[in-house]
Amino acid sequence: MLFAVAGLRPQNILLVFLASLENLKFRYEIVLQPSLYVLLSEKDKKLYVGYTENLKLRFEARQKERITSTKDRRPFQLIYSEVCLDRKDAMHREKYLKTSYGKAFLRSRLKSYFTGCKNS
């Protein structure tokens, strides 16, 4: 009866629960894998695309002025990330997202983030 009230069938409840467990595991492992990321500068509203082996540490370093190339554009929001197979894959993906086709992909993928933002 509880499932009828919630509008879900019993088999769907189990799938949602299993998916949640998998997401928790995935989120834990994602930090130490080669990743591509897109940051939005809150200061100039432009994007920064990069890749890293450790997304959490790299984002923290960018926020705390440890990386001089972007220190004048702080603070940042992490608006997109992808886990890559290896460093080479991440480098190729970064290069693609910096092209006009890649920027168009990001605009369509992240439409809600681009309201009033310039694209770098």
Secondary structure per residue as TSV (DSSP state, phi and psi in degrees):
chain	resnum	aa	ss	phi	psi
A	1	M	-	360.0	-34.7
A	2	L	H	-62.3	-37.9
A	3	F	H	-68.3	-35.3
A	4	A	H	-66.3	-38.6
A	5	V	H	-66.4	-42.3
A	6	A	H	-75.0	-15.7
A	7	G	T	82.0	16.3
A	8	L	-	-120.6	145.3
A	9	R	-	-83.6	154.1
A	10	P	H	-54.3	-39.8
A	11	Q	H	-66.4	-28.9
A	12	N	H	-71.6	-33.9
A	13	I	H	-61.1	-45.3
A	14	L	H	-63.8	-42.0
A	15	L	H	-64.0	-40.8
A	16	V	H	-63.4	-43.5
A	17	F	H	-63.5	-45.3
A	18	L	H	-64.5	-39.6
A	19	A	H	-63.1	-38.4
A	20	S	H	-64.5	-42.4
A	21	L	H	-63.0	-42.1
A	22	E	H	-63.7	-39.4
A	23	N	H	-63.4	-40.2
A	24	L	H	-62.2	-44.0
A	25	K	H	-64.1	-44.4
A	26	F	H	-63.0	-43.8
A	27	R	H	-62.6	-33.1
A	28	Y	H	-69.9	-40.4
A	29	E	H	-81.0	-23.0
A	30	I	H	-62.9	-28.0
A	31	V	T	-63.1	-36.6
A	32	L	T	-100.0	13.7
A	33	Q	S	-105.8	152.6
A	34	P	-	-56.4	129.2
A	35	S	E	-134.3	148.7
A	36	L	E	-102.1	142.2
A	37	Y	E	-141.0	155.2
A	38	V	E	-126.6	125.3
A	39	L	E	-109.4	145.4
A	40	L	E	-110.1	121.6
A	41	S	E	-75.8	124.5
A	42	E	T	-74.2	-18.0
A	43	K	T	-80.2	-53.8
A	44	D	T	-109.6	0.7
A	45	K	-	61.4	26.0
A	46	K	-	-104.8	162.6
A	47	L	E	-95.9	151.4
A	48	Y	E	-127.4	126.8
A	49	V	E	-111.2	132.0
A	50	G	E	-153.5	178.1
A	51	Y	E	-136.7	158.6
A	52	T	E	-158.1	163.1
A	53	E	S	-86.7	-25.3
A	54	N	-	-136.1	97.3
A	55	L	H	-61.5	-43.0
A	56	K	H	-62.5	-49.0
A	57	L	H	-65.5	-39.0
A	58	R	H	-65.5	-42.6
A	59	F	H	-63.7	-44.2
A	60	E	H	-61.6	-40.0
A	61	A	H	-63.7	-40.4
A	62	R	H	-66.8	-35.7
A	63	Q	H	-71.4	-28.7
A	64	K	T	-103.8	23.0
A	65	E	T	63.2	20.0
A	66	R	-	-77.7	-15.2
A	67	I	S	-113.0	112.1
A	68	T	G	-68.9	-28.8
A	69	S	G	-64.4	-23.8
A	70	T	G	-122.8	8.8
A	71	K	G	-64.1	-29.1
A	72	D	G	-79.4	-5.6
A	73	R	G	-105.7	4.7
A	74	R	-	-67.4	158.5
A	75	P	-	-80.6	162.5
A	76	F	E	-117.0	155.5
A	77	Q	E	-116.3	134.4
A	78	L	E	-81.5	112.5
A	79	I	E	-108.8	-11.8
A	80	Y	E	-162.0	142.2
A	81	S	E	-151.3	152.8
A	82	E	E	-134.3	137.8
A	83	V	E	-85.4	133.2
A	84	C	-	-110.4	162.2
A	85	L	S	-65.7	-42.9
A	86	D	S	-158.1	-178.9
A	87	R	H	-62.4	-40.3
A	88	K	H	-61.3	-42.9
A	89	D	H	-61.5	-43.1
A	90	A	H	-63.4	-40.6
A	91	M	H	-64.2	-41.9
A	92	H	H	-65.8	-40.9
A	93	R	H	-65.9	-40.9
A	94	E	H	-60.4	-46.2
A	95	K	H	-59.8	-41.8
A	96	Y	H	-63.6	-45.4
A	97	L	H	-68.2	-14.4
A	98	K	T	-89.2	-4.8
A	99	T	S	-85.2	169.9
A	100	S	H	-64.1	-35.2
A	101	Y	H	-66.9	-41.0
A	102	G	H	-65.4	-40.2
A	103	K	H	-65.0	-38.3
A	104	A	H	-64.2	-39.9
A	105	F	H	-59.6	-47.0
A	106	L	H	-63.3	-41.8
A	107	R	H	-59.6	-44.0
A	108	S	H	-72.4	-36.3
A	109	R	H	-71.4	-35.0
A	110	L	T	-119.0	40.0
A	111	K	G	-49.9	-40.8
A	112	S	G	-67.7	-24.1
A	113	Y	G	-81.7	-17.4
A	114	F	G	-94.0	9.2
A	115	T	T	-65.8	112.6
A	116	G	T	77.9	11.7
A	117	C	-	-105.6	143.8
A	118	K	-	-85.3	150.2
A	119	N	-	-100.9	130.0
A	120	S	-	-80.9	360.0
